[in-house]
């Protein structure tokens, strides 16, 4: 039985057992079926009922004297109510129902979709006169503060104004913003005075034979261009995006607990570990089960949303005439973004629950995970948050923002790609950690003392290379830290090319890509020379690196020229990189070569083709490791437009290290590539040579290599590749243990020697 068959057998068995668990079925099926109709339909109807009650409630107004009370009742409130009744042709006591019916008709005819149901409570009562009860108190402010009355009214001046007076009066409404009824009463009373003010102004203008345009020279109206789909998506996305993330994680909780702590509680986990099945296959089967349940939960949640919107009549609930729609065409894209999230949290939950000794203890461990997931999810719901900057790769936050934008019909292809790829990187790191932890003795026989041994240096076994889990985890950490540090340097306002900017750039490279992996390797007792492939290079390896470095820049120019014609760079991107291009022209050649060619090449090779490649190769094989590391290498450069080019260069550099067992040929090729790319744009560099060779079009100033140069570069690249392919014997650490120094072989022999008991 091959590996795939073993994993498939484990998956089918565990998946069938999981579906028989009623707790999983409740969390995965019953909750989505009940949650969304109750949330979307029930909560909106309850909200409407409460608002209707508040509109019909009688509110109290506190005034300071009987004179003010009589003025407010006879001169302000009663005439306002009478005008509403006269306009409706009804007695005053029948006015509330008539006003409500008129509002419904106005909402149905309004272009502002959803206004009747979604406007704020203050705006809803601002345009209609609610029932009022006037009270005379000695201290208006105290009466409102203590809750004896809903709103207070203070009039500045000795004379009480009338609709026929020609002066002005300052009226102060005393309210308690912490009380919704006080806000309702104040808003409605303010509407009464505004209507009165408009009538007074109209009468005064008529007396002066002036039109309204005299005092309002600019007539401002708001015209919403939001489509019904976008409006509906903005409404539903505010809440559903968060719920989708939470429910996707919740669906994977019980399977993760049952397959780890549940096995231990039933006493079957140790038996599974002793079975003649590789631990990798066992954890892979269990992980696929948890991830499948999580993704199935996401699908059911999306189906429940669609059913609630179209079958439950959500549009009719949100608007009187069903003026908004929810775009179902975005649901598949939402599902695509939720899949890597489900994979990531499935691995996290599987790793966390592995430490629990009982089902109850596992539930306690899961709560912090949910809190950690909710914090960035809530950040994504904050008003004004957009899918840009650090939020583009912030775990969970980027999923929430992207889901909200997808519901609004805004399909940002670059954003979808960034979010999906970054979440996939985090998911791979989580899977690697889960595979590393699952089955270890400190986890298998978990207690507070054994768990601490996972992080103690003396309990790390000496090894020649880091594990795949360590490599994946460090790649995710470096990717995240690099993004935030680069954004911090950009937002710090440092002038490009200034000493502070160069120092920050160099320090970031050295600390993240060289010092951090070196420190992790030392702490985890991993052999430095084999991990970073520091063995001396052979001359053929250097020759291969020389050929690739001297030819790759020509092919890079071809790619960039073709890309500019087929898929041109956005103007914003060109504008953003313009200051850095000017910086490269302003700095001296030695400074440019050191900071942007030599130092990046060495640090990037130390991390990517050193630590990461050596950790992944033993698990993923040569091809898989080279491709994954090359992809991560391209992603770290933070440019989707340059991702294919940098990833292709990463593949060539990975091939050099795999073939020759040393990073020095790759460092040489990387330095040459960077240096030539930088020098071909400078007059004191290689630009005059390129002009004489015909690289630069004199009319358009486009750079494209002539055919002889292109053929020569292709031949030189093929020679470098031929040197990597053709070999007579294995070389270096990647040649199945051969080609190592005597000291390295002695170290390996000591590691493999069985321990002798005293």
Protein Blocks (a to p, Z undefined) as FASTA:
>chain_A
ZZklmmmmmmmmmmmmmmmpmklmmmmmmmmmmmmmmmmmmmmmmmmmmmmmmmmpccdd
ddfbfklmmmmmmmmmmmmmmmmmmmnopafklmmmmmmmmmmmmmmmpmbghklmmmcf
klmmmmpccdddddddfblmlmmmnopambdcddedjbdcdfkbmbdcdddddddfkbmk
lmmmmmmmmmmmmmmmmmmmmmmmmmnopafklmmmbccddddfbdfklmmmmmmmmmmm
mmmmmmmmmmmmmmmmmmmmmmmmnopmmmmmmpccdfklmmmmmmmmmmmmmmmmmmmm
mmmmmmmmmmnommmmmpmnopaccdfklmmmmmmmmmmmmmmmmmmmmmmmmmpcbfkl
mmmmmmmmmmmmmmmmmmmmpghiacehjllmgghklmmmmmmmmmnopacfklmmmmmm
mmmmmmmmmmmmmmmmnopaklmmgcfklmmmmmpmklpccdfbdcfklmmmmmmmmmmm
mmmmmmmmmmnopaehiaklmmmmmmmmmmmmmmmmmmmmmmnopafklmnopaccdfkl
mmmmmmmmmmmmmmmmmmmmmmmmmmccdfklmmmmmmmmmmmmmpcfklmmmmmmmmmm
mmmmmmmmmmmmmmmmmmnommlmmmmmmmmmmmmnopaklmmmmmmmmmmmmmmmmmno
paklmmmmmmmmmmmmmmmmpfklmmmmmmmnopacfklopacddfklmmmmmmmmmmmm
mmmmpccbdedjkngoiaiafklmmmmmmmmpccddZZ
